[in-house]
Amino acid sequence: MQIRPYEPQYLNDVLRLSLRAWAPVFESIKTVMPPEVYGEIYPDWRNTQEKSVKDVCTSSEMNVWIALDSGKVVGFVAVTLYPEAQMGEIYMLAVDPELQQQGIGSALTEYALDWIRKAGMTIAMVETGGDPGHAPARKTYEKVGFSPFPIVRYFKRL
C-alpha cells in the first residue's frame, strides 16, 4: 500500500469508497437520533455525504491523500490547518469496508499527523461520533494516541 496526494482522477473512486464506508455509520446514527431529527438533517444522507466529500476533495483549504493498493483506492484522509491555533484537524477519513481492521486507517492517520507536525502545528484534532457506528473510528484514533474530550450535542426538531 502507498499513500499519495489526491488527484481529481480518483474522485469517483473516493466517492464510492466513502459511501460504502459510511453506510453503517448513518444506519447507526439513525438508531440513536430521534427519527424526526434524522429525517430533517439527513433526508438523503448519500447525496449530502457525496457533496461533502466532493467539497473536501476540491477545496483549496484541504490537504487530501489517498491510500492505493495495487492501483485501487482503499482509503483517504483530509486535513485542514488552523495556523492561528497551531492546530491541524483530520477532517475526514474513510477506508474501504472490505479492508477495514487491516491498519489502513491507522496508516492514513499517522501520515496525516506527520504532515501536520511538519507543517509546524503543535496540536492535532479529530472529531467523530459516540454512536456504535463510529466505534471503529474511535478505536483508530485512540490507537494512535488521541484522547477523547467528552461533548454532548442535543437535537430537537422545532
C-alpha positions as CSV (number, residue, x, y, z in Angstrom):
1,M,0.0,0.0,0.0
2,Q,1.2,3.5,-0.7
3,I,-0.1,6.9,0.4
4,R,0.0,9.7,-2.1
5,P,-1.6,13.1,-2.8
6,Y,-5.2,13.0,-4.1
7,E,-5.7,13.8,-7.8
8,P,-9.0,14.6,-9.4
9,Q,-8.9,11.4,-11.5
10,Y,-9.6,9.5,-8.2
11,L,-12.7,11.4,-7.3
12,N,-15.2,8.7,-8.3
13,D,-13.2,6.0,-6.5
14,V,-13.1,8.1,-3.3
15,L,-16.8,8.8,-3.6
16,R,-17.8,5.2,-4.0
17,L,-15.5,4.1,-1.2
18,S,-16.8,6.8,1.1
19,L,-20.5,6.0,0.6
20,R,-19.8,2.3,1.3
21,A,-17.7,3.1,4.4
22,W,-20.2,5.4,5.9
23,A,-23.4,3.4,5.2
24,P,-23.1,1.6,8.6
25,V,-22.3,4.9,10.3
26,F,-25.5,6.5,9.1
27,E,-27.5,3.4,10.0
28,S,-26.1,3.7,13.5
29,I,-26.9,7.4,13.7
30,K,-30.4,6.6,12.6
31,T,-30.9,4.3,15.6
32,V,-29.7,6.9,18.2
33,M,-31.1,10.1,16.8
34,P,-34.8,11.0,17.1
35,P,-36.4,9.9,13.7
36,E,-37.9,13.4,13.1
37,V,-34.5,15.0,13.6
38,Y,-32.6,12.4,11.5
39,G,-35.1,12.9,8.6
40,E,-34.6,16.7,8.7
41,I,-30.8,16.5,8.9
42,Y,-30.3,13.6,6.6
43,P,-33.2,13.4,4.2
44,D,-30.8,11.6,1.8
45,W,-27.5,11.0,3.5
46,R,-25.9,9.7,0.4
47,N,-26.4,12.9,-1.6
48,T,-25.3,15.0,1.4
49,Q,-22.2,12.9,2.0
50,E,-21.3,12.8,-1.6
51,K,-21.4,16.6,-1.8
52,S,-19.3,16.8,1.4
53,V,-16.6,14.5,0.0
54,K,-16.6,16.4,-3.3
55,D,-16.3,19.7,-1.5
56,V,-13.4,18.4,0.6
57,C,-11.5,16.9,-2.4
58,T,-11.8,20.2,-4.3
59,S,-11.2,22.7,-1.5
60,S,-8.1,24.7,-1.6
61,E,-8.1,24.7,2.2
62,M,-8.0,20.9,2.5
63,N,-5.0,18.6,2.0
64,V,-6.1,15.2,0.8
65,W,-4.2,11.9,0.4
66,I,-5.3,8.5,-0.8
67,A,-4.2,5.1,0.0
68,L,-3.6,2.9,-3.0
69,D,-3.2,-0.9,-3.0
70,S,-2.4,-2.5,-6.4
71,G,-3.7,0.7,-8.1
72,K,-7.0,0.6,-6.3
73,V,-8.1,3.4,-3.9
74,V,-8.6,1.7,-0.5
75,G,-8.8,4.8,1.7
76,F,-8.4,8.5,2.0
77,V,-7.8,11.2,4.6
78,A,-8.3,15.0,4.5
79,V,-6.6,17.5,6.7
80,T,-7.0,21.2,7.3
81,L,-4.8,23.6,9.3
82,Y,-5.6,26.4,11.7
83,P,-2.3,28.2,12.0
84,E,-3.5,30.8,14.4
85,A,-4.3,28.0,16.9
86,Q,-1.2,25.9,15.9
87,M,-3.7,23.1,15.2
88,G,-4.3,20.6,12.4
89,E,-7.6,18.8,12.0
90,I,-8.1,15.4,10.5
91,Y,-11.4,16.4,8.9
92,M,-12.4,13.3,7.0
93,L,-11.1,9.7,6.9
94,A,-12.6,6.6,5.2
95,V,-11.4,3.1,4.5
96,D,-12.9,0.5,2.1
97,P,-15.2,-1.5,4.4
98,E,-13.9,-4.8,2.9
99,L,-10.4,-3.8,4.1
100,Q,-11.0,-2.3,7.5
101,Q,-9.2,-3.6,10.5
102,Q,-6.0,-4.1,8.5
103,G,-4.2,-0.9,9.5
104,I,-5.1,1.3,6.6
105,G,-7.0,3.8,8.7
106,S,-4.1,3.9,11.2
107,A,-1.5,4.4,8.4
108,L,-3.6,7.3,6.9
109,T,-4.0,8.8,10.4
110,E,-0.2,8.6,11.2
111,Y,0.6,10.0,7.7
112,A,-1.8,13.0,8.4
113,L,-0.3,13.5,11.9
114,D,3.2,13.5,10.5
115,W,2.2,16.1,7.9
116,I,0.5,18.2,10.5
117,R,3.6,18.1,12.6
118,K,5.9,19.0,9.7
119,A,3.6,22.0,8.9
120,G,4.5,23.4,12.3
121,M,1.4,22.6,14.2
122,T,1.6,21.6,17.9
123,I,-1.9,20.2,18.3
124,A,-3.9,17.7,16.2
125,M,-7.7,17.2,16.5
126,V,-10.2,14.8,15.1
127,E,-13.9,14.6,15.7
128,T,-16.1,11.5,15.5
129,G,-19.4,10.2,16.7
130,G,-20.1,8.5,20.0
131,D,-22.6,6.1,18.5
132,P,-21.8,2.4,17.8
133,G,-21.3,3.0,14.1
134,H,-18.3,5.3,14.9
135,A,-16.6,2.7,17.2
136,P,-14.0,1.7,14.6
137,A,-13.0,5.3,14.1
138,R,-12.7,5.9,17.8
139,K,-10.5,2.8,18.1
140,T,-8.3,4.0,15.3
141,Y,-7.8,7.5,16.8
142,E,-7.2,6.1,20.3
143,K,-4.7,3.6,18.9
144,V,-2.5,6.4,17.6
145,G,-2.7,8.4,20.8
146,F,-5.7,10.7,20.6
147,S,-7.5,11.3,23.9
148,P,-11.3,11.8,23.8
149,F,-12.9,15.0,25.0
150,P,-16.5,14.4,26.0
151,I,-19.0,16.6,24.3
152,V,-22.8,16.2,24.5
153,R,-24.8,17.5,21.5
154,Y,-28.5,17.7,21.8
155,F,-31.1,17.8,19.0
156,K,-34.7,18.8,19.0
157,R,-37.0,19.3,16.0
158,L,-38.9,22.5,16.1
